[in-house]
Amino acid sequence: MRFKFKYPSLLATLGSLALVFVLCTLGLLSLPGAFLLLAAAQLLALSQQSPRRGLCLLATLTQAQVEEFENICESLRVQLTDSKADATAMRRELDEVRGNQRKMQKNVAFGSVGRSGVVWIGNKPFVTDDCATALTSVFVLETDRLGDGALSNLVKDASAREGVLNKAKTFLGLEQKTAMTTTQIPVPTIYVPQIIELVFAYGQARQFATVFPLGAGTVKLPMLAAGEDNFGYLGAGTAGMSQSVPERRVTANLVTFTANKAGGMIRIPTELEEDTFVPLGQFLARYIARQLALLEDKSMFMADGTSTYASIVGIQKYCQTNTAYLTVLGSTKTHPSDAVIADFRSIRPLVNAAVLANMNIGGKSAAAYFMHPSMDALLVTFNTINNPLIYQHLPDGSASLDGYPIHWIGVSQAFSSAAAPSTPLAFFGDLSYWYLGERGAPRVEVSKEVFFATDELAMRALERIDVEAMAVDAMSTLQTAAA
C-alpha cells in the first residue's frame, strides 16, 4: 500500500528549502541562484496541481492548496481551543488549591486542623476537631441505628436532626440515603491514637509503665526470677589460667497476659444540636480518656487479684504477697498522718539497686515515688530549718522527695488523720518494669435500653488490657499498720 502524506504541498516546499540550504552551505549555489531555484520549485508545484497542466503561472492558489491550507488552519484552531480549555481547567484547579490553602491557614491559626495529636490550651487537653467530629458522628449514627425515635430524643427538631445525621454520615463517608446496618460503626482508626494520647495525659500507668501490644487474647512472656547466680573469679593471678568456667544459672518464669475486657458507660442526658458537634466530641474524648486512665491506674496499683479486677494483681497486692518489697508502719500507726520521712526512705532500699541508678532521657531518675496528690500536706512537713529541700513542689506541678521524682496518682490512699489500716500510702520504683498489655484499641457503642427509665442514652467505651510484673524487684510499697 502506497503511503500518502497529509500535506504534500507543504512537504515539497520544506524539501526545496532544505535542498537550497544544503547547496548554499556547500558553496555550490549563490544567494540569487537560491531564490531562483525556490521560485522554480514553487512554479513547478503550481503547474503540477493546476487543472491546466500546460500553464506554469497562476494568479491564485489551486483548490487543492486552498484545502490543504484550510486543513492546516483548522488543526491550529483545534489545538488552540484545547490549549485554552486546558488553561481554564488549570486556572480553576489553581484557584481551588489557593482556596484550600487559605482555609487550611485559617484552621491552623485556630488550632483545629494541621495537627495530629492532643493540644493543651489553658491546661486543658483538646483533640483535633476531626477527631471530635468523628466521635460525635459515631454517637449520632449508633443512636440512629437503635431506631424507635432514639435520635429524636436528642434532637427534637426534624430538620436539625436530618442535618446532624447527614453531617455524621458525610464525615464517615457513608451513603446518606441507604439504611443503617446492624453492625457497629467504629471510631476511624486514624483518630484512635488521639484518644490513647489523652489516656497517656491522664493516666500514670500508661505514661510510665511499658505498654505492650498483645498479639492474641493470651500471650506468654519470660520473666527473670530473683536469685540468679553471680559471676566470680576463677583464681588469683596465674592460678586462674586454664581453669574451667563454672556454670551460672538464671531462672525464668513465664508470665501469662490475658486480654481482659474492661470499660464503662457514659450517660448523654442533654439534647444534641448541630452546632455542638465538636464540643460534644471533645467532651466524649476527654471523658472516655479519663475513665480509661483511671481504670488502668487502678489495675496497675490497686488491683487485688479478686473478680473486681478480673484476677489482676497490681503492685499493692504483689508487694503484700512478696513482703520483701513491703514496708509497714509501726504498730498502731494506722493513720496516713503517722508516716514520717524515714518511712518513705525505707522503701527505696527494697528495690533492686540498679533501679536506683537508672536514668531516663534527660538525666532524670527512672525510679520515682507514686502517691496521692493530697499527700503534699504531709510531705511539706518534712522540710525543716536544717533540711529545707527534702520535699520540693515546683510551680509547674512537678515534685520530688530526696531528689526522686513524685508522680501523683488519684487511686491510692489520700492524706487523712482518720484510720486507714493496711492501706498503701506510697509506691516506689521503676514502673517501666511493669507491663500494661493491651489487645487492639478502645471501641465505642451506644444503647438506649440501659437507661430507659430516665430516658437517657448510654455510650459505652471498652478496651482489653492486663497488668503483669516483668521484674520481681522493681517496685516497693509503704502501707499503714493493720488494725
Buried (B, 14 or more C-beta within 10 A) or exposed (E): EEEEEEBBBBEBBEEBEEBBEEBBEEEEBEEEEBEEBBEEBBBEBBBBBBEEEEEEEBEEBBEBBEEBBEEBEEEEEEEEEEEEEEEEEEEEEEEEEEEEEEEEEEBEEEEBBEBEEBEEEEEEBBBBBBBBBBBBBBBBBBBBBBEEEBBEBBBEEEEBBBBBBBBBBEBBEBEEEEEBEEEEBBBBEEBBBBBBBBBBBBBBBBBBBEBBEBEEEEBEBEBEEEEEEEEEEEEEEEEEEEEEEEEEEEEEEEBEBBBBEBBBBBEBEEEBBBEBBBEBBBBBBBBBBBBBBBBBBBBBBBBEBEEEBBEBBBBBBBBBEBEEBBBBBEEEBBBBBBBBBEBBBBBBEBBBEEBBEBEBEEEBBBBBBBBBBBBBEBBEEBBEEEEEEBBBBEEEEEBBBBEBBBBBBBBBBBBBEEBBBEBBBBBBBBBBBBBBBBBEBBBBBBBBEBBEEEEBBBBBBBBBBBBBBBBBBBBBBBBBBEE
